[in-house]
């Protein structure tokens, strides 16, 4: 198959293209500024030039266009020229999925969260499908082997407990940027936010017993969004995502502070992030080189899930396991579905359990290392790009 790959310098693009080529596909990249998501004359011209190419038999050269994440303007230009468009979405939330273009028949869109997939199915959208996210198993297996050979087969650990990811205590913490909420409304929402921090596997913001439509309607009076009319965005759900992001901000900081009180704990995040008491910030670790080493050389890697992911297995989970790291993660339905707690990773259903399991596994080296080996084996077998892409690319 000949694939025209839209390259937007995403961190996992090289891994994916490598797997495509190893599967026997021909891959060429296209780069063009798609910001604004409108089809400009420049965008159409560049894609049309590729669509007009022919092979030796006179057939259109490219079989499909591929991108990570969904671009409405790619969908529109593919629809105009009758070219299949495959999109694999790893960002969450990803509001371009709310574009009216999502139902274009050329689309083959894959999301990694079964709850989100169900929302589209319930609306009758047949162009959105489900797939878990993937990793480049070949690259990471070779990288882990090299790291182990360099230390004589024994892992030399850098950290006891590490967390790699955003604290969202910046411009993305939209809840704290709201200039005014009526005191009784803010007090109630703060109570729900605090309660949600203690509950995994159940979203209070879609539970009418906790947050009613009346609450959402009132919040929308004070939390405003630019509405261009270009998308069919569910702004009620945007409000819920604002609240979920605030939960993530709170619980990541609180959990990391408690980790710092009890264990040697580090974070790899934006150097400008607000300091976390008792925890060292070692800055950003790039995806391809530094990040797998951090995972491999940390006794415990924390995944404190982004609350906007309601059921799925985030890319961070498979990244840690593929690098041979031991993962201690907060609960989601699909993490529990795909992986066995205590065999391939460790799952916590409360913040207290997260602390308790960290203490336990720091004291049980052999058990922890065996779990890490099992988790890596599971990801290599079931989440490798070479395992998942044949289904993604089936058009």
C-alpha atoms as one frame of an Amber mdcrd trajectory, in Angstrom:
protein
   0.000   0.000   0.000   1.230   3.524  -0.797   0.598   5.973   2.041   0.738
   9.769   1.978   1.621  10.579   5.570   0.823  14.044   6.950   3.804  14.923
   9.138   3.158  17.627  11.756   6.317  16.833  13.734   4.350  14.732  16.205
   6.633  12.919  18.635   5.626   9.389  17.564   5.542   9.930  13.810   8.920
   8.403  13.069   8.037   5.279  15.054   4.791   4.845  13.159   6.351   5.374
   9.723   9.085   2.878  10.576   6.455   0.260  11.417   4.516   1.018   8.211
   7.629   0.444   6.150   8.467  -2.792   7.988   4.932  -3.967   7.165   5.779
  -3.518   3.493   4.050  -0.203   2.808   5.523   2.657   0.820   5.396   5.892
   2.809   5.929   9.469   1.683   5.382  12.499   3.898   3.639  15.768   3.192
   4.094  18.929   5.253   1.728  21.866   5.065   0.353  24.375   7.578  -3.129
  23.144   8.541  -3.722  25.612  11.369  -7.237  26.990  11.374  -8.520  23.710
   9.904  -9.907  25.438   6.788  -9.088  24.274   3.257  -6.952  27.077   1.826
  -5.860  27.251  -1.832  -2.329  26.322  -0.743  -3.520  23.225   1.131  -5.669
  22.035  -1.765  -2.894  22.679  -4.282  -0.329  20.648  -2.338  -2.638  17.694
  -1.746  -4.024  17.754  -5.279  -0.501  17.570  -6.689  -0.015  14.326  -4.782
  -3.452  12.996  -5.686  -2.771  13.611  -9.390   0.293  11.373  -9.370  -0.086
   8.077 -11.236   1.779   4.792 -11.100   3.037   2.882 -14.128  -0.434   1.459
 -14.784  -2.109   4.861 -14.746  -3.692   4.234 -11.354  -3.665   6.943  -8.677
  -0.364   6.562  -6.871  -1.434   6.962  -3.229  -3.970   4.591  -1.706  -4.728
   6.764   1.325  -3.774   9.767   3.411  -2.773   9.139   7.039  -2.390  11.417
  10.054  -2.151  11.176  13.799  -5.102  13.190  15.159  -7.994  14.371  13.028
  -7.726  17.305  10.605 -11.021  18.509   9.099  -9.257  20.197   6.177  -7.507
  16.952   5.218 -10.872  15.223   5.366 -12.450  17.871   3.140  -9.773  17.761
   0.472  -9.784  13.938   0.544 -13.566  13.961   0.212 -13.359  16.291  -2.794
 -10.898  14.041  -4.617 -12.189  10.681  -3.403  -9.114   9.613  -1.407  -9.485
   7.561   1.806  -8.357   9.407   4.944  -7.124   7.424   7.946  -6.756   9.285
  11.262  -5.531   7.752  14.523  -6.334  10.073  17.447  -4.100  10.056  20.532
  -5.002  13.463  21.992  -7.833  13.798  24.493  -9.904  15.891  24.408  -9.709
  16.385  20.639 -12.432  18.795  19.601 -11.844  18.685  15.838 -13.735  15.388
  16.045 -16.819  17.590  16.496 -16.432  18.989  12.979 -19.290  18.341  10.569
 -16.634  16.740   8.333 -16.404  13.745  10.669 -19.161  11.973   8.722 -17.381
  12.318   5.363 -17.497   8.827   3.816 -13.752   8.873   3.062 -12.962   8.998
   6.791 -11.557   6.070   8.768 -11.025   7.625  12.216  -9.779   5.659  15.228
 -10.067   6.773  18.864  -8.485   4.963  21.835 -11.279   5.459  24.368 -14.240
   3.069  24.209 -16.486   5.536  26.030 -15.779   8.181  23.385 -16.239   5.641
  20.601 -19.623   4.766  22.109 -20.654   8.427  22.069 -20.105   8.615  18.319
 -21.879   5.311  17.713 -24.856   6.515  19.735 -25.061   9.554  17.445 -25.021
   7.305  14.390 -21.513   8.294  13.256 -20.111   5.284  11.429 -16.774   6.785
  10.366 -15.322   6.674  13.890 -13.865   3.375  15.099 -11.926   2.110  18.102
  -8.330   1.018  18.516  -5.907   1.127  21.442  -2.715   3.105  20.906   0.588
   1.589  19.848   4.365   1.629  20.284   7.422   0.802  18.191   8.218  -2.515
  19.834  11.307  -3.188  17.717  13.003   0.113  18.568  12.216  -0.097  22.280
  13.203  -3.732  22.600  16.599  -2.942  21.054  16.986   0.132  23.263  16.218
  -1.831  26.440  18.625  -4.592  25.435  21.383  -2.041  24.913  20.723  -0.364
  28.285  20.874  -3.720  30.069  24.044  -4.782  28.254  25.733  -1.540  29.287
  25.127  -2.417  32.966  25.948  -6.112  32.714  22.339  -7.230  32.733  21.509
  -5.449  35.986  19.357  -2.335  35.920  21.067   0.654  37.494  18.191   2.773
  38.736  18.147   6.545  38.551  15.016   7.082  40.678  12.768   5.321  43.158
   9.556   7.036  42.003   9.186   9.157  38.885   6.349  10.933  37.131   6.694
  12.159  33.558   3.961  14.444  32.272   2.257  17.802  32.570   0.983  19.257
  35.832  -1.463  21.465  33.853  -0.902  24.312  36.318  -0.473  26.793  33.467
  -2.717  28.297  30.800  -4.398  24.914  30.379  -5.930  25.112  33.847  -9.020
  26.891  32.562 -11.107  26.484  35.710  -8.839  28.715  37.770  -8.894  31.338
  35.009 -12.643  31.878  35.285 -12.998  35.422  36.580 -16.245  34.911  38.459
 -18.601  32.168  39.545 -21.456  32.720  42.010 -20.136  31.679  45.435 -22.708
  28.931  45.986 -22.033  27.457  42.502 -18.266  27.527  42.926 -18.509  26.031
  46.400 -20.611  23.155  45.088 -18.351  22.502  42.083 -15.278  22.566  44.320
 -16.913  19.897  46.486 -17.581  17.718  43.431 -14.020  18.265  42.174 -12.615
  17.212  45.547 -14.859  14.151  45.609 -13.801  13.158  42.081 -10.149  13.239
  43.156 -10.897  10.288  45.439 -12.888   8.251  42.904 -11.430   6.309  39.962
 -13.484   4.528  37.325 -16.598   6.687  37.696 -17.020  10.164  36.209 -19.071
  12.434  38.459 -19.412  15.088  35.763 -21.629  12.833  33.643 -23.497  11.565
  36.695 -26.784  13.464  37.065 -26.784  12.662  40.764 -23.677  14.811  41.171
 -23.708  17.343  38.318 -27.062  18.101  36.744 -27.812  19.794  33.461 -28.854
  22.816  35.496 -25.330  23.011  36.934 -23.823  22.856  33.447 -26.233  25.499
  32.160 -25.268  27.852  34.982 -21.547  27.262  34.433 -21.950  28.111  30.753
 -23.273  31.521  31.751 -19.863  32.337  33.240 -17.425  30.170  31.255 -17.475
  31.492  27.702 -16.007  30.054  24.521 -15.475  31.503  21.080 -18.180  29.975
  18.915 -17.276  30.285  15.231 -20.018  28.010  13.961 -17.473  25.862  12.112
 -17.917  22.903  14.437 -20.760  21.122  16.152 -18.928  21.223  19.464 -20.768
  19.961  22.515 -19.985  22.902  24.791 -21.623  21.144  27.717 -18.903  18.509
  27.411 -16.243  21.212  27.102 -17.409  22.496  30.492 -17.086  18.974  31.875
 -13.570  18.723  30.445 -12.640  22.006  32.144 -13.744  20.477  35.451 -11.952
  17.185  34.704  -8.742  19.047  33.926  -9.025  20.836  37.274  -9.350  17.464
  39.014  -6.175  16.362  37.233  -4.354  19.525  38.332  -5.323  18.961  41.959
  -4.710  15.248  42.235  -1.375  15.210  40.428   0.003  17.840  42.771  -1.474
  16.262  45.917  -0.339  12.744  45.034   3.149  13.901  44.080   3.470  15.858
  47.320   2.561  12.728  49.280   5.008  10.678  47.228   7.687  13.263  47.977
   6.991  13.011  51.696   7.474   9.243  51.664   9.867   8.344  48.844  12.690
   9.655  46.668  10.458  11.176  43.987  11.201  13.149  40.823   9.116  14.636
  38.039   9.974  15.269  34.420   7.868  18.192  33.314   8.005  21.797  32.127
  10.800  23.598  34.007   8.410  26.517  34.579   5.884  24.365  36.439   5.066
  25.422  39.969   7.339  23.570  42.414   6.018  20.461  44.144   7.106  20.208
  47.773   9.670  17.454  48.338   9.936  16.588  44.639  12.729  17.470  42.184
  11.743  18.727  38.725  14.262  17.412  36.195  12.754  19.146  33.178  11.382
  17.734  29.937  12.533  14.326  28.656  12.238  13.933  24.885  10.045  11.099
  23.636  12.465   9.006  21.613  15.690   8.998  23.624  15.462  10.248  27.215
  11.909   9.181  28.068  12.386   5.398  27.592  15.538   5.573  29.705  13.648
   7.324  32.510  10.966   4.622  32.441  13.486   1.774  32.308  15.624   3.193
  35.099  12.880   4.172  37.550  11.818   1.616  40.124   8.250   2.949  39.961
   6.716   4.996  37.165   3.504   6.791  38.103   0.616   7.271  35.738  -1.856
   9.713  37.290  -4.377   9.642  34.474  -5.820  12.677  32.726  -9.465  12.706
  33.820 -10.678  13.649  30.318  -9.825  10.048  29.360 -12.901   8.329  30.719
 -12.103   4.701  29.938  -9.088   4.367  27.631  -5.478   3.267  27.949  -3.413
   6.421  27.454  -0.240   6.419  25.390   1.754   6.964  28.598   0.707   3.548
  29.893   1.981   1.620  26.876   5.074   3.840  26.617   6.154   2.954  30.162
   5.516  -0.763  29.766   7.193  -0.967  26.361  10.340   0.574  27.846  10.466
  -2.216  30.427   9.380   0.068  33.229   7.268  -0.875  36.211   3.995   1.055
  36.091   1.802   2.079  39.006  -1.313   3.643  37.545  -4.658   5.045  38.518
  -7.616   2.935  37.405  -9.579   3.090  34.171 -11.908   0.426  32.819  -9.726
  -0.388  29.835  -6.468  -0.549  31.795  -8.164  -3.154  33.977  -9.554  -4.885
  30.875  -6.242  -5.167  29.019  -3.818  -5.703  31.922  -3.819  -7.842  35.048
  -3.184  -5.960  38.279  -0.169  -7.383  40.094   0.993  -9.338  37.058   1.690
  -6.802  34.268   1.368  -3.525  36.166  -0.108  -2.233  39.419  -3.469  -0.466
  39.552  -4.703   1.830  42.318  -8.353   2.722  42.844  -7.760   5.436  45.461
  -4.931   7.900  46.211  -4.286   6.021  49.455  -3.847   2.764  47.558  -1.401
   4.491  45.225   0.844   5.412  48.169   0.495   1.983  49.770   1.379   0.116
  46.577   4.374   2.369  45.945   5.681   1.488  49.405   5.043  -2.218  48.848
   6.737  -2.516  45.473   9.770  -0.490  46.564  10.312  -3.208  49.163   9.770
  -6.149  46.782  12.349  -5.842  44.030  12.014  -9.268  42.389   8.223  -9.098
  42.268   8.368  -5.573  40.815  10.894  -6.532  38.133   8.893  -9.620  37.156
   5.770  -7.481  36.729   7.737  -5.044  34.545   8.937  -7.923  32.330   5.400
  -9.263  32.000   4.044  -5.820  31.150   6.627  -5.282  28.440   5.894  -8.705
  26.939   2.164  -7.960  26.892   2.631  -4.596  25.147   5.043  -6.012  22.564
   2.534  -8.762  21.748  -0.671  -6.723  21.672   0.150  -3.003  21.333   2.990
  -2.944  18.792   2.365  -0.749  15.743   2.997  -3.781  13.559   0.156  -5.552
  15.390  -2.352  -2.668  15.271  -1.634  -0.918  11.971  -2.957  -3.710   9.700
  -6.425  -3.049  11.140  -6.010   0.762  11.155  -4.953   0.792   7.491  -7.625
  -1.633   6.301  -9.763   0.471   3.965
